[in-house]
Amino acid sequence: MTAPRKTVDLADARVLISNDDGIRAKGLAVLEQVARPLVKEVRVVAPEGGRSGASHMITFAGHVRLKRVGAAERYVTDGSPADAAILGLQKVFGADLPDLVLSGVNHGLNMGDDFFSSGTMGVAIEACLQNIPAISVSAYRGEVGINWDTVEKVLPGVLEKLAAFGWVRDVFYNVNIPNRPYSDIKGIMPVGQGRMDDASSFVVAPGDDPRRVGTYRLRHNGGVGLRPMSQDEGDCDYTAIRDGYVTVTPVRVEITDRDVLEQMRDALT
């Protein structure tokens, strides 16, 4: 039996927005600009600077600061993206939790193995763990930067369609937007997660500061080697983005492999 989906009425929705690129990021401003006309209320809690690669890191040791910035309901924290989500939900919204959490727009795609390092997705993961509908949004940066005009035109329709479609428990949606003119966008494609083909999504490069001998930089490989999770699945996020589609991948936070679990029970008990 298919679990019932929880829809969101955007016109009456109270929304928390966060990101991993920081409170001054262009992508955060664009997401706010797109969301505000669609929803009832927006509150923003974001890290003070870039925290890409932070995943769902939580600050257990030490303290995190939360400070209001400006007259609007906008706040900054010195913590991680997931910290920002927790602070936003428990302190900024408190007992009256939001109807939806939006994260992004990330300056660069989050596909394939990036699922496990993305701070953008870390915000959505935290919301999902608290049973709040969530969407993480990322845009292809490319050599000439992000096509923000396309992002601004694509996002309202994506948000409206996903809000009407709804969420089941333990699932959030990861959206990626290609870097091409809006007229060249082929549509929205629900796809599975790509995976690296026996390679890391990061490569080790020599450090570029001559004063720091013996240091290295971990650089993203740009998706070289991404493949569908299964050869039977056809398109994955990477191939659909390459072909000009906005991708939507449902991501589950309950990650037990049930097939292997049953095999282990047969073998080990």
Rosetta silent file (secondary structure, phi, psi, omega in degrees, C-alpha in Angstrom):
SEQUENCE: MTAPRKTVDLADARVLISNDDGIRAKGLAVLEQVARPLVKEVRVVAPEGGRSGASHMITFAGHVRLKRVGAAERYVTDGSPADAAILGLQKVFGADLPDLVLSGVNHGLNMGDDFFSSGTMGVAIEACLQNIPAISVSAYRGEVGINWDTVEKVLPGVLEKLAAFGWVRDVFYNVNIPNRPYSDIKGIMPVGQGRMDDASSFVVAPGDDPRRVGTYRLRHNGGVGLRPMSQDEGDCDYTAIRDGYVTVTPVRVEITDRDVLEQMRDALT
SCORE:     score description
SCORE:     0.000 S_00000001
   1 L     0.000  130.080 -179.581    0.000    0.000    0.000 S_00000001
   2 L   -73.842  131.735  179.986    1.372    3.404   -1.008 S_00000001
   3 L   -67.333  143.625  178.907    1.867    5.774    1.911 S_00000001
   4 L   -66.995  146.138 -179.977   -0.271    8.938    1.773 S_00000001
   5 L   -98.789  143.754  179.312    1.563   12.081    0.721 S_00000001
   6 E   -96.317  111.177 -179.905    1.532   15.303    2.707 S_00000001
   7 L   -88.811  164.805  179.398    0.879   18.255    0.411 S_00000001
   8 L  -126.934  126.012  173.771    1.674   21.908    1.135 S_00000001
   9 L   -83.837   99.716 -173.777   -0.608   24.831    0.320 S_00000001
  10 H   -58.083  -39.435 -176.842    2.035   27.359   -0.663 S_00000001
  11 H   -60.955  -23.377 -178.803   -0.294   30.342   -0.404 S_00000001
  12 H  -113.838   13.139 -171.216   -0.803   29.572    3.303 S_00000001
  13 L   -90.276  141.766  170.141    2.672   28.175    4.004 S_00000001
  14 E  -102.439  129.410 -166.564    5.228   29.384    6.516 S_00000001
  15 E  -127.909  134.566  169.538    8.701   28.636    5.166 S_00000001
  16 E   -98.840  130.997  176.849   12.229   28.356    6.557 S_00000001
  17 E  -118.596  136.082  175.925   15.001   29.058    4.033 S_00000001
  18 E  -145.918 -176.025  179.037   18.670   28.216    4.553 S_00000001
  19 L  -165.590 -173.218  173.089   21.762   27.270    2.536 S_00000001
  20 L  -121.792    2.371  179.091   25.431   26.323    2.754 S_00000001
  21 L   -95.792   -4.764  174.399   26.896   29.258    0.779 S_00000001
  22 L   103.912  162.405 -172.708   26.207   31.811    3.489 S_00000001
  23 L   -64.243  -24.906 -178.566   23.825   34.630    4.322 S_00000001
  24 L   -97.425    7.724 -175.551   25.192   36.917    1.573 S_00000001
  25 L   -70.072  142.664  177.365   25.054   34.330   -1.235 S_00000001
  26 H   -59.634  -40.736 -178.027   23.306   35.205   -4.485 S_00000001
  27 H   -62.511  -36.111  177.157   21.525   31.840   -4.492 S_00000001
  28 H   -65.649  -43.708  179.493   19.946   32.519   -1.100 S_00000001
  29 H   -62.342  -39.522  179.319   18.706   35.908   -2.303 S_00000001
  30 H   -66.715  -42.755  179.656   17.234   34.336   -5.441 S_00000001
  31 H   -63.430  -41.172  174.778   15.465   31.618   -3.459 S_00000001
  32 H   -60.512  -46.986 -177.793   13.982   34.254   -1.135 S_00000001
  33 H   -60.482  -39.295  179.383   12.919   36.375   -4.095 S_00000001
  34 H   -72.646  -41.443 -172.653   11.178   33.420   -5.736 S_00000001
  35 H   -74.407  -38.901 -170.856    9.538   32.099   -2.564 S_00000001
  36 L   -56.192  -42.876  179.240    8.159   35.288   -1.001 S_00000001
  37 L   -70.752  -16.354 -175.116    5.383   35.938   -3.590 S_00000001
  38 L   -91.902  -23.111 -169.292    4.308   32.271   -3.425 S_00000001
  39 L  -122.965  171.193 -178.286    4.008   31.758    0.329 S_00000001
  40 L   -77.193  -41.041 -173.898    2.504   33.349    3.420 S_00000001
  41 E  -151.606  141.272  176.309    5.699   33.859    5.420 S_00000001
  42 E  -126.565  132.773  169.107    9.462   33.428    4.989 S_00000001
  43 E  -127.499  141.229 -174.019   12.106   33.317    7.688 S_00000001
  44 E  -118.858  131.401  170.933   15.789   32.879    6.848 S_00000001
  45 E  -135.069  119.069 -175.122   18.544   31.303    8.936 S_00000001
  46 E  -140.065  157.565  175.192   21.891   30.788    7.192 S_00000001
  47 E   -63.872  157.071 -178.521   25.572   30.346    8.030 S_00000001
  48 L   -72.968  -21.195  178.877   27.667   33.506    8.149 S_00000001
  49 L  -148.233 -176.797 -178.186   29.935   32.221    5.371 S_00000001
  50 L   -64.371  132.049  177.211   30.392   29.370    2.920 S_00000001
  51 L  -132.036   39.666  178.447   30.115   25.886    4.423 S_00000001
  52 L   -59.595  142.396  179.500   30.126   23.725    1.308 S_00000001
  53 L    83.585    4.054 -176.728   30.876   20.078    2.007 S_00000001
  54 L   -76.889  -14.556  179.835   29.559   20.282    5.580 S_00000001
  55 L    53.883 -134.259 -179.925   26.908   17.621    4.911 S_00000001
  56 L  -102.949   32.660 -178.753   24.728   17.095    8.017 S_00000001
  57 L   -61.163  132.091  177.728   27.488   18.092   10.441 S_00000001
  58 L  -113.704  138.283  179.019   26.176   19.199   13.836 S_00000001
  59 L   -82.662   95.799  178.017   28.204   21.351   16.250 S_00000001
  60 L   -84.952  -42.425 -179.047   28.314   19.194   19.375 S_00000001
  61 L   -87.979  132.701  179.095   31.472   20.721   20.884 S_00000001
  62 L    85.293 -163.719 -174.880   31.316   24.385   21.790 S_00000001
  63 L  -122.240  158.496  172.118   28.535   26.881   21.130 S_00000001
  64 L  -121.502  143.441 -178.059   26.787   28.307   18.083 S_00000001
  65 L  -100.408  144.199  174.411   25.644   31.894   17.796 S_00000001
  66 E  -128.226  122.455 -175.848   22.318   33.051   16.356 S_00000001
  67 E  -135.281  134.297  176.404   21.953   36.730   15.486 S_00000001
  68 E   -76.166  138.975  179.656   19.201   38.651   13.742 S_00000001
  69 L  -124.546  120.202  179.389   20.336   40.726   10.765 S_00000001
  70 L    79.997 -176.168 -176.049   18.219   43.610    9.495 S_00000001
  71 L   -82.703  -27.980 -178.668   14.569   44.317   10.079 S_00000001
  72 L   -75.031  172.536  178.179   13.188   41.248    8.316 S_00000001
  73 L   -78.889   71.471  179.184   13.064   37.760    9.810 S_00000001
  74 E  -127.148  133.102 -175.509   16.638   36.984    8.732 S_00000001
  75 E  -133.930  153.237  178.410   19.207   35.402   11.013 S_00000001
  76 E  -126.477  147.167  177.247   22.843   34.352   10.766 S_00000001
  77 E  -132.918  152.619  173.986   24.756   31.667   12.655 S_00000001
  78 L   -89.108    8.323  179.265   28.409   30.756   12.941 S_00000001
  79 L   -90.546 -166.978 -177.823   27.394   27.094   12.827 S_00000001
  80 L   -82.980  171.562  174.500   26.934   24.603   10.013 S_00000001
  81 H   -57.906  -42.019  177.968   24.012   24.442    7.559 S_00000001
  82 H   -65.924  -37.044  173.318   22.393   21.706    9.660 S_00000001
  83 H   -58.017  -43.735 -179.715   22.930   23.866   12.756 S_00000001
  84 H   -59.986  -40.609  178.973   21.138   26.675   10.906 S_00000001
  85 H   -64.871  -44.284 -179.749   18.216   24.357   10.199 S_00000001
  86 H   -64.092  -45.234  178.175   17.984   23.237   13.819 S_00000001
  87 H   -62.768  -41.039  179.364   18.218   26.798   15.118 S_00000001
  88 H   -62.919  -42.706 -177.331   15.647   27.943   12.584 S_00000001
  89 H   -73.230  -44.209 -171.255   13.184   25.220   13.506 S_00000001
  90 H   -91.189  -27.839 -177.584   13.604   25.248   17.285 S_00000001
  91 H  -107.109  -45.457 -177.243   14.441   28.888   18.065 S_00000001
  92 H   -76.211  -42.367  176.154   13.208   31.069   15.194 S_00000001
  93 H   -93.738  -40.402  176.907    9.959   29.136   14.622 S_00000001
  94 L    71.317 -137.067 -175.028    9.791   27.314   17.951 S_00000001
  95 L   -66.393  -26.900 -179.163    6.639   25.398   18.851 S_00000001
  96 L   -97.745   82.058 -172.162    4.825   26.572   15.696 S_00000001
  97 L   -66.446  155.987  179.134    6.987   24.796   13.125 S_00000001
  98 L   -71.804  165.038  178.338    7.083   25.830    9.448 S_00000001
  99 L   -86.636  -19.495 -173.310    5.178   23.999    6.730 S_00000001
 100 E  -156.327  143.610  173.109    8.161   23.748    4.397 S_00000001
 101 E  -118.734  129.162  176.857   11.961   24.051    4.435 S_00000001
 102 E  -116.335  138.590 -179.587   13.850   25.240    1.347 S_00000001
 103 E  -128.711  131.069  179.850   17.635   25.021    1.004 S_00000001
 104 E   131.029 -154.115   -9.083   19.775   26.752   -1.629 S_00000001
 105 E   -75.165  123.785 -176.925   20.058   27.832   -4.288 S_00000001
 106 E   -68.702  140.512  178.706   23.467   26.148   -4.126 S_00000001
 107 E   -82.477   76.403 -176.627   26.226   27.597   -6.305 S_00000001
 108 L   133.704  152.371 -176.596   26.930   24.329   -8.122 S_00000001
 109 L   -69.531  153.398  169.950   25.168   21.033   -8.717 S_00000001
 110 L  -126.325   94.352 -176.007   24.538   18.412   -6.024 S_00000001
 111 L  -132.912  162.678  171.535   24.282   15.080   -7.809 S_00000001
 112 H    56.520 -128.242 -176.898   25.439   11.510   -7.380 S_00000001
 113 H   -68.673  -13.981  176.269   27.989   11.042   -4.623 S_00000001
 114 H   -61.334  -19.442  178.812   27.626   14.719   -3.666 S_00000001
 115 H   -52.723  -31.320 -171.735   24.535   13.610   -1.717 S_00000001
 116 H   -91.309   -6.043  178.853   26.879   12.536    1.087 S_00000001
 117 L  -122.370  -10.774 -171.784   28.861   15.782    1.383 S_00000001
 118 L   -70.310  121.516  172.171   26.356   18.504    0.453 S_00000001
 119 H   -70.480  -29.965  175.488   25.617   21.083    3.128 S_00000001
 120 H   -58.895  -46.303  178.911   22.657   22.196    1.021 S_00000001
 121 H   -72.985  -24.927  176.606   21.173   18.742    1.387 S_00000001
 122 H   -59.639  -36.477  176.272   22.187   18.696    5.062 S_00000001
 123 H   -63.291  -47.649 -178.949   19.549   21.377    5.708 S_00000001
 124 H   -65.771  -35.574  177.418   16.882   19.313    3.948 S_00000001
 125 H   -60.065  -47.081 -179.025   17.987   16.169    5.794 S_00000001
 126 H   -61.507  -42.886  177.473   17.461   17.868    9.158 S_00000001
 127 H   -61.282  -43.566 -178.872   13.998   19.053    8.145 S_00000001
 128 H   -63.025  -39.864  178.024   13.137   15.580    6.892 S_00000001
 129 H   -62.684  -26.100  177.760   14.314   14.019   10.167 S_00000001
 130 L   -97.343   14.950  175.220   11.829   16.317   11.921 S_00000001
 131 L    61.455   39.409  176.055    9.064   15.251    9.500 S_00000001
 132 L  -115.160  128.544  178.862    8.865   18.625    7.752 S_00000001
 133 L   -53.923  139.116 -175.679    8.588   18.717    3.933 S_00000001
 134 E  -146.805  149.441  176.345   11.846   19.918    2.406 S_00000001
 135 E  -136.350  128.235  171.024   13.430   20.730   -0.937 S_00000001
 136 E  -103.466  138.870 -174.706   17.121   21.311   -1.642 S_00000001
 137 E  -128.128  132.311  178.399   17.913   23.281   -4.802 S_00000001
 138 E  -135.811  154.640 -178.165   21.193   23.531   -6.700 S_00000001
 139 E  -131.084  142.743 -179.554   22.214   25.115   -9.999 S_00000001
 140 L   -68.913  123.016 -176.217   24.905   24.232  -12.512 S_00000001
 141 L   -83.281  -49.066  178.778   27.661   26.815  -12.276 S_00000001
 142 L    65.802 -174.378 -176.571   29.744   25.987  -15.363 S_00000001
 143 L   -77.070  -24.155 -176.208   32.626   28.083  -16.667 S_00000001
 144 L  -107.105   11.363  179.151   30.570   31.263  -17.138 S_00000001
 145 L    90.813  175.761 -176.594   28.647   31.135  -13.868 S_00000001
 146 L   -78.068  139.902  174.682   25.034   30.295  -13.033 S_00000001
 147 L   -84.074   88.305 -174.575   22.230   31.351  -15.359 S_00000001
 148 H   -67.712  -28.663  176.916   20.182   33.099  -12.667 S_00000001
 149 H   -60.408  -43.440  177.373   17.508   34.177  -15.135 S_00000001
 150 H   -64.323  -44.506  179.490   16.747   30.521  -15.813 S_00000001
 151 H   -57.629  -46.326 -178.010   16.759   29.687  -12.097 S_00000001
 152 H   -65.094  -33.300 -178.972   14.289   32.486  -11.346 S_00000001
 153 H   -82.717  -30.730 -177.379   11.941   31.411  -14.122 S_00000001
 154 H   -78.987  -41.249 -167.765   12.132   27.655  -13.455 S_00000001
 155 H   -60.774  -42.861 -178.614   11.832   27.593   -9.684 S_00000001
 156 H   -55.731  -45.226  179.630    8.257   28.828   -9.117 S_00000001
 157 H   -64.928  -38.549  178.159    6.796   26.054  -11.252 S_00000001
 158 H   -63.259  -47.206 -179.530    9.017   23.423   -9.633 S_00000001
 159 H   -62.510  -42.293 -179.591    8.019   24.511   -6.121 S_00000001
 160 H   -64.659  -42.127 -178.853    4.328   24.605   -7.015 S_00000001
 161 H   -68.081  -41.671 -179.678    4.375   21.144   -8.597 S_00000001
 162 H   -69.894  -37.796  178.122    6.267   19.523   -5.736 S_00000001
 163 H   -63.171  -37.905  179.451    4.059   21.188   -3.102 S_00000001
 164 H   -74.511  -32.290  178.946    0.968   19.853   -4.875 S_00000001
 165 H   -70.706  -44.979  174.800    2.506   16.386   -5.309 S_00000001
 166 L    95.716  176.053 -175.124    3.421   16.115   -1.637 S_00000001
 167 E  -126.729  143.867  165.227    5.836   14.193    0.579 S_00000001
 168 L   -98.050  160.599 -178.409    5.881   10.839    2.302 S_00000001
 169 L   -60.597  142.918  176.484    7.668   10.521    5.630 S_00000001
 170 L    74.420   14.285  179.336   11.475   10.219    5.491 S_00000001
 171 E  -129.624  133.236  168.783   11.738   11.627    1.949 S_00000001
 172 E  -124.105  171.579 -175.562   12.820   15.056    0.704 S_00000001
 173 E  -113.047  131.969  177.554   13.364   16.301   -2.852 S_00000001
 174 E  -108.005  118.890 -175.092   16.701   17.267   -4.375 S_00000001
 175 E  -111.442  135.288  174.189   16.406   19.617   -7.365 S_00000001
 176 E  -126.965  139.543 -174.718   19.154   20.496   -9.854 S_00000001
 177 E  -118.954  127.334 -178.811   18.873   23.159  -12.560 S_00000001
 178 L   -71.783  163.750 -179.910   20.975   23.124  -15.762 S_00000001
 179 L  -100.153   86.032  177.862   22.991   26.064  -17.018 S_00000001
 180 L  -158.143  162.808  179.149   21.240   27.071  -20.215 S_00000001
 181 L   -57.532  149.896 -178.557   18.721   29.681  -21.376 S_00000001
 182 H   -56.330  -37.067 -179.698   15.188   29.214  -20.067 S_00000001
 183 H   -65.565  -18.080 -179.937   13.920   28.633  -23.620 S_00000001
 184 H   -96.223   -1.490  177.897   16.262   25.627  -23.868 S_00000001
 185 L   -71.717  127.408 -174.531   15.001   23.906  -20.708 S_00000001
 186 L   -85.829  -13.777 -179.851   13.301   20.680  -21.800 S_00000001
 187 E   138.646 -167.857  178.266   11.160   20.222  -18.705 S_00000001
 188 E  -105.294  130.302 -179.500   11.264   18.589  -15.282 S_00000001
 189 E  -125.437  115.998  170.291   12.519   15.006  -15.050 S_00000001
 190 E   -70.314  125.996 -176.225   12.216   12.819  -11.946 S_00000001
 191 L  -141.019  163.199  175.301   15.417   10.756  -11.901 S_00000001
 192 E   -85.121  170.580  178.526   17.486    8.535   -9.671 S_00000001
 193 L   -74.175  134.594  169.671   20.810    9.363   -8.091 S_00000001
 194 E   -77.626  166.546  175.992   23.926    8.823  -10.168 S_00000001
 195 E  -136.995  154.764  175.552   26.953    7.098   -8.681 S_00000001
 196 E   -73.112  142.387 -178.698   30.660    7.277   -9.345 S_00000001
 197 L   -88.488   80.662  178.994   31.978    4.422  -11.439 S_00000001
 198 L    57.468   39.652  178.036   34.570    3.043   -9.000 S_00000001
 199 L  -148.083  163.202  177.467   36.112    6.475   -8.448 S_00000001
 200 L   -85.286  150.617  174.518   35.929    9.312   -5.944 S_00000001
 201 L   -79.736   -1.700  176.507   33.945   12.444   -6.677 S_00000001
 202 E  -126.672  148.914  177.165   36.983   14.352   -5.368 S_00000001
 203 E  -122.608  147.955 -179.825   40.602   14.370   -6.500 S_00000001
 204 E   -89.458  123.262  179.047   43.677   15.298   -4.480 S_00000001
 205 E  -120.863  152.374  178.055   45.627   18.238   -5.928 S_00000001
 206 E   -60.633  146.996  175.880   48.796   19.920   -4.632 S_00000001
 207 L   -63.031  149.331 -176.018   48.229   22.923   -2.377 S_00000001
 208 L  -105.109   13.304  176.946   48.511   26.273   -4.138 S_00000001
 209 L  -109.683  107.352 -176.246   50.067   28.246   -1.273 S_00000001
 210 L   -62.260  -16.148  179.401   53.906   28.033   -1.479 S_00000001
 211 L   -80.892  -12.193 -177.572   54.144   29.013    2.204 S_00000001
 212 L  -115.382   86.975 -176.541   52.331   25.845    3.262 S_00000001
 213 L   -71.859  140.399  176.988   54.588   22.948    2.340 S_00000001
 214 L    77.902   20.487  179.472   53.067   19.465    2.208 S_00000001
 215 L  -105.896  159.868 -177.736   49.462   20.621    1.854 S_00000001
 216 E  -136.107  161.343  172.697   46.810   19.475   -0.589 S_00000001
 217 E  -120.611  139.534  176.745   43.445   20.597   -1.914 S_00000001
 218 E   -97.790  112.230 -175.029   40.496   18.293   -2.456 S_00000001
 219 E  -110.426  141.999  177.996   38.868   19.325   -5.733 S_00000001
 220 E   -68.489  139.705 -177.094   35.582   18.143   -7.192 S_00000001
 221 L   -85.722    4.312  175.254   36.059   16.091  -10.330 S_00000001
 222 L    76.036   16.519  177.721   33.076   17.706  -12.066 S_00000001
 223 L    87.265    7.905  178.039   31.009   14.541  -12.310 S_00000001
 224 L   -66.100  123.397 -179.876   33.459   12.596  -14.485 S_00000001
 225 L    98.052    2.954  177.048   32.578    8.930  -14.072 S_00000001
 226 E   -70.495  142.401  178.955   28.992    9.376  -12.893 S_00000001
 227 E  -142.887  163.945  173.429   26.631    6.603  -13.940 S_00000001
 228 E   -61.260  153.093  177.571   23.056    5.524  -13.114 S_00000001
 229 L   -56.752  -37.286  178.883   22.694    3.596   -9.872 S_00000001
 230 L  -134.619  142.668  178.968   21.590    0.625  -11.958 S_00000001
 231 L   -64.340  -15.307  178.716   22.086   -0.020  -15.643 S_00000001
 232 L   -86.629  -10.264 -174.546   18.335   -0.734  -15.764 S_00000001
 233 L   -83.012  -17.000 -178.315   17.392    2.740  -14.510 S_00000001
 234 L    73.327 -122.799 -175.586   18.325    4.651  -17.650 S_00000001
 235 L   -66.026  144.467  169.167   18.646    8.346  -16.918 S_00000001
 236 E  -123.751 -178.801 -177.259   20.204    9.594  -13.698 S_00000001
 237 H   -56.918  -41.773 -176.816   20.578   13.132  -12.391 S_00000001
 238 H   -65.579  -46.875 -177.535   23.832   13.695  -14.278 S_00000001
 239 H   -68.926  -35.680  179.882   22.611   12.540  -17.685 S_00000001
 240 H   -68.917  -40.140  175.049   19.304   14.421  -17.370 S_00000001
 241 H   -61.073  -44.578  179.632   21.076   17.671  -16.459 S_00000001
 242 H   -58.719  -34.032 -177.699   23.413   17.174  -19.415 S_00000001
 243 L   -87.289   -0.433  173.160   20.382   16.776  -21.679 S_00000001
 244 L    99.602   18.184  179.042   18.760   20.013  -20.474 S_00000001
 245 E  -102.177  146.769  164.018   16.224   18.877  -17.870 S_00000001
 246 E   -75.676  127.673 -175.805   15.568   20.203  -14.396 S_00000001
 247 E  -103.385  146.033  172.809   15.997   17.116  -12.239 S_00000001
 248 E  -130.332  122.030  178.853   14.092   16.055   -9.130 S_00000001
 249 E  -119.510  120.320  173.715   15.362   13.135   -7.056 S_00000001
 250 E   -73.677  126.288 -175.590   13.419   11.828   -4.056 S_00000001
 251 E  -115.683  128.105 -177.754   15.952   11.169   -1.287 S_00000001
 252 E  -100.522  133.583  177.627   15.216    8.871    1.639 S_00000001
 253 L   -90.112  -16.089  172.050   16.819    9.427    5.037 S_00000001
 254 L   -85.725  105.461 -164.492   15.876    5.944    6.283 S_00000001
 255 L  -113.364   16.343  176.131   18.763    4.172    4.548 S_00000001
 256 L   -61.984  131.851  174.887   18.686    0.587    5.797 S_00000001
 257 L   -84.337  102.562 -173.217   19.294   -1.857    2.947 S_00000001
 258 H   -68.296  -35.766  179.675   16.376   -4.232    3.514 S_00000001
 259 H   -63.761  -47.350  179.244   17.496   -6.858    0.982 S_00000001
 260 H   -66.929  -35.912  178.007   20.935   -7.217    2.589 S_00000001
 261 H   -58.643  -45.057  178.460   19.344   -7.152    6.040 S_00000001
 262 H   -64.694  -40.023  177.787   17.224  -10.184    5.169 S_00000001
 263 H   -63.385  -39.631  178.753   20.247  -11.974    3.710 S_00000001
 264 H   -66.099  -38.847  177.902   22.223  -11.270    6.904 S_00000001
 265 H   -62.210  -39.349  178.551   19.398  -12.618    9.045 S_00000001
 266 H   -68.029  -36.977 -173.526   19.437  -15.821    7.015 S_00000001
 267 H   -87.099  -31.662 -170.389   23.227  -16.107    7.174 S_00000001
 268 H  -107.372   -5.762 -179.035   24.013  -14.899   10.677 S_00000001
 269 L  -120.291    0.000    0.000   21.145  -16.112   12.817 S_00000001
